[in-house]
């Protein structure tokens, strides 16, 4: 097991509720795991605990067999990370930034630096000042920094934040390629469900500091099926769905998996629902996420 989070709890001073409440999960070597949750769910605190930047009130994080809390230097030596906004010396080139930042950990061979720069696609611009870099290029430089020296675990906090669609696709390709080349284990925190679904093998969902799901990206949720419904009389249709045992989750409605879809649609129409779309979302990450995070908003 590459990473283990064992019954970790953390409450910040004067906070109304704990940031993490007895959270446990693990990630096997070579897997890509997505860490999901709304703002305030506890994702950043969990990453801070893993990096030794936040000290838990109880429990511990273990990386490669070493406790982050008791053997931090040994544990984080195996880790590369993009956590919060990456900071660079604007007046230096990308290459000089990497030289300076890797010097803090003893430096790395230039052959490895050149290889890593090529992997992240910065070879042509690596000797230009960082002040001339676009947001996407800064993210590539941050990834290069995280990969030096060669880590076993890569922790990425919203790595595609601010990237355009082309940049997001390229970043996804890089992560999958690096996993194949280096056998990296990746923990990825993101709010982009579509990207997580295409990259991750498994996910952990946090809600209000508690773990509410830990498993496969494609697993079905709690014996229920999510349907995306569009209607010409949405308020009346929502009321009908609730009377039929439906639960509103975001802009979808959840019914027991034992309910027949054709019978449900017929019952909604028979009670006056003017339905223009009725689509099962079972198997999608969005469906799984909504099932477990319990978003209470009604459809538009």
C-alpha positions in Angstrom: 0.0 0.0 0.0 1.5 3.3 -1.1 -0.7 5.6 1.1 -2.9 5.0 4.1 -5.0 7.5 6.0 -5.8 6.0 9.4 -8.7 7.4 11.5 -7.5 11.0 11.0 -9.4 13.7 12.8 -8.8 17.5 12.9 -10.7 20.4 14.4 -9.3 23.9 14.0 -9.7 26.4 16.9 -13.1 28.0 17.1 -14.4 25.9 14.2 -18.1 24.8 14.6 -17.4 21.3 13.3 -14.3 19.1 12.6 -12.4 19.6 9.3 -11.8 15.8 9.4 -13.7 13.3 11.5 -12.1 9.8 11.8 -11.3 9.6 8.0 -9.7 6.4 6.7 -8.8 5.4 3.2 -5.9 3.9 1.3 -4.4 4.0 -2.2 -2.4 1.0 -3.7 0.8 1.5 -5.5 0.3 2.5 -9.2 -3.3 3.7 -8.7 -4.8 7.1 -9.5 -7.2 8.1 -6.8 -9.5 11.2 -6.9 -10.3 13.1 -3.8 -13.7 14.7 -4.2 -16.0 17.0 -2.1 -17.6 20.4 -1.9 -15.8 23.4 -0.7 -15.2 22.9 3.0 -15.5 19.1 2.8 -12.0 18.6 4.2 -10.0 17.9 1.0 -7.3 20.6 1.6 -7.0 19.6 5.2 -6.5 16.0 4.2 -3.8 16.9 1.8 -2.1 19.1 4.4 -2.0 16.2 6.8 -0.5 14.0 4.1 2.2 16.6 3.5 2.9 17.1 7.2 1.7 20.7 7.0 -1.3 20.1 9.2 -1.0 18.1 12.5 -4.0 15.9 13.2 -5.7 15.7 16.6 -5.9 11.9 16.2 -4.9 9.2 13.7 -2.0 9.3 11.2 -1.1 9.3 7.6 1.4 6.7 6.3 3.3 7.0 3.0 5.4 4.1 1.8 5.3 2.5 5.2 6.5 5.7 7.0 4.3 7.7 9.3 4.1 11.4 8.2 3.5 12.4 11.8 6.4 10.4 13.3 8.8 10.2 10.4 7.9 13.2 8.3 11.3 13.5 6.4 11.3 9.9 5.5 7.6 9.9 4.5 7.6 13.0 2.3 10.9 12.1 0.6 8.7 9.8 -1.5 6.3 12.6 -2.4 6.0 15.2 -5.2 3.2 17.7 -4.9 1.3 20.6 -6.4 -0.5 22.0 -3.4 -2.3 25.4 -3.4 -0.9 28.0 -5.8 2.7 27.2 -7.0 5.1 30.1 -6.4 8.2 30.8 -8.6 10.9 33.5 -8.9 9.4 35.5 -11.7 12.7 37.1 -12.8 14.4 33.7 -13.2 14.0 31.3 -16.0 12.0 28.1 -15.6 15.3 26.2 -15.6 16.9 28.3 -12.8 13.7 28.0 -10.8 14.0 24.2 -10.9 17.7 24.4 -10.0 17.0 26.6 -7.0 14.0 24.6 -5.8 15.6 21.2 -6.1 18.7 22.5 -4.3 16.7 22.5 -1.1 16.5 18.7 -1.3 20.1 18.1 -2.3 19.8 18.8 -6.1 19.2 16.4 -8.9 21.3 15.4 -12.0 20.8 17.7 -15.0 20.1 14.7 -17.2 17.0 14.0 -15.0 16.0 17.7 -15.1 16.2 17.7 -18.9 14.2 14.5 -19.2 11.5 15.8 -16.8 11.3 19.1 -18.6 10.8 17.2 -21.9 8.1 15.0 -20.2 6.0 18.1 -19.2 6.5 19.8 -22.6 8.5 22.8 -21.6 11.8 22.2 -23.5 11.3 25.1 -25.9 10.6 27.7 -23.2 12.4 26.4 -20.1 15.2 29.0 -20.4 12.7 31.9 -20.7 11.8 34.0 -17.6 8.8 32.7 -15.7 7.2 36.2 -15.9 6.6 35.4 -19.6 4.9 32.1 -18.9 1.1 31.5 -19.4 -0.9 29.9 -16.7 -0.7 26.5 -18.5 3.1 26.8 -18.7 3.3 27.6 -15.0 1.3 24.5 -14.3 3.7 22.4 -16.4 6.7 23.9 -14.5 4.9 23.1 -11.2 4.5 19.5 -12.4 8.2 19.3 -13.3 9.1 20.6 -9.9 6.8 17.9 -8.3 8.6 15.2 -10.3 12.0 16.2 -9.1 13.6 14.3 -7.5 11.7 11.2 -8.8 8.8 10.6 -6.4 6.7 7.5 -5.8 3.6 9.4 -4.9 2.3 12.5 -6.7 -0.2 14.7 -4.8 -2.1 17.2 -7.0 -4.5 19.9 -5.6 -6.7 21.2 -8.4 -4.0 20.8 -11.0 -6.1 21.9 -13.9 -7.6 25.0 -12.2 -7.5 27.9 -14.7 -6.4 25.8 -17.7 -8.3 26.0 -21.0 -9.9 22.8 -22.4 -6.9 22.1 -24.5 -4.6 22.4 -21.5 -6.8 20.1 -19.4 -6.7 17.4 -22.1 -2.9 17.7 -22.3 -2.5 17.6 -18.5 -4.7 14.4 -18.4 -2.5 12.8 -21.1 0.6 13.7 -19.1 -0.6 12.2 -15.9 -1.7 8.9 -17.5 1.6 8.7 -19.4 3.7 9.4 -16.3 1.8 6.7 -14.4 2.7 4.3 -17.2 6.3 5.3 -17.5 7.2 5.7 -13.8 4.6 3.6 -12.0 3.5 6.7 -10.0 0.8 6.6 -7.5 -1.4 9.7 -7.8 -3.8 11.4 -5.4 -5.8 14.0 -7.3 -8.1 16.6 -5.7 -10.4 18.2 -8.3 -13.9 19.6 -8.7 -14.0 18.6 -12.4 -15.9 15.3 -12.3 -15.4 14.6 -16.0 -11.7 14.8 -15.7 -11.6 12.6 -12.6 -13.8 10.0 -14.3 -11.4 9.8 -17.3 -8.2 9.7 -15.2 -8.9 8.0 -11.9 -9.2 4.3 -11.0 -10.9 5.0 -7.7 -12.3 7.9 -5.7 -12.8 9.0 -2.1 -15.7 11.4 -1.4 -15.6 13.7 1.7 -18.6 15.6 3.0 -18.4 17.9 6.0 -15.2 16.2 7.2 -16.5 12.7 6.9 -15.7 10.0 4.3 -19.0 9.1 2.6 -17.6 6.9 -0.2 -14.4 5.0 -1.0 -14.2 2.8 -4.0 -14.4 2.4 -7.7 -15.2 5.3 -10.0 -17.8 3.2 -11.8 -19.6 1.6 -8.8 -23.3 2.0 -8.5 -24.6 3.8 -5.4 -26.7 2.3 -2.6 -29.2 0.4 -4.6 -30.6 3.6 -6.3 -30.6 4.9 -9.9 -30.2 8.5 -10.8 -32.4 10.0 -13.6 -31.9 13.3 -15.4 -35.4 14.7 -15.9 -36.4 17.7 -18.0 -40.0 18.9 -17.9 -42.3 21.7 -19.2 -43.7 22.0 -15.7 -40.7 21.3 -13.5 -42.2 22.3 -10.1 -45.2 20.0 -10.5 -42.9 17.2 -11.8 -40.6 17.5 -8.8 -43.6 17.2 -6.5 -44.8 14.1 -8.4 -41.4 12.5 -8.3 -41.2 13.0 -4.5 -44.6 11.4 -4.0 -43.4 8.4 -6.0 -40.4 8.0 -3.6 -37.9 10.0 -5.6 -35.1 12.0 -3.9 -33.9 15.3 -5.5 -30.1 15.3 -6.0 -28.9 18.4 -7.9 -30.7 18.6 -11.2 -31.5 14.8 -11.1 -33.9 12.6 -9.2 -32.9 9.3 -7.5 -35.3 6.3 -7.3 -34.8 2.8 -5.9 -33.1 0.5 -8.4 -36.0 -1.9 -8.0 -38.3 0.6 -9.6 -38.9 0.0 -13.3 -37.9 3.0 -15.4 -40.8 2.6 -17.9 -43.3 2.3 -15.0 -41.8 5.4 -13.3 -42.1 7.5 -16.5 -45.7 6.4 -17.1 -46.6 7.2 -13.5 -45.1 10.7 -13.7 -46.9 11.4 -17.0 -50.2 10.0 -15.7 -50.0 12.4 -12.7 -49.5 15.4 -14.9 -45.8 15.6 -15.4 -45.0 17.0 -18.9 -41.7 15.2 -19.3 -39.4 16.0 -22.3 -36.4 14.0 -21.1 -36.0 11.0 -18.8 -32.5 9.5 -18.9 -30.9 7.1 -16.5 -27.5 8.3 -15.2 -26.5 5.0 -13.5 -22.8 4.3 -13.7 -21.6 7.9 -14.2 -19.3 9.5 -11.7 -21.8 12.4 -11.5 -24.5 10.0 -10.4 -22.2 8.4 -7.8 -21.1 11.7 -6.5 -24.6 13.2 -6.2 -25.8 10.0 -4.5 -23.2 10.2 -1.8 -22.8 14.0 -1.4 -26.5 14.6 -1.1 -26.9 17.9 -2.9 -30.3 19.1 -2.1 -30.9 21.6 -4.8 -34.0 21.2 -7.0 -33.9 21.0 -10.8 -34.2 24.2 -12.7 
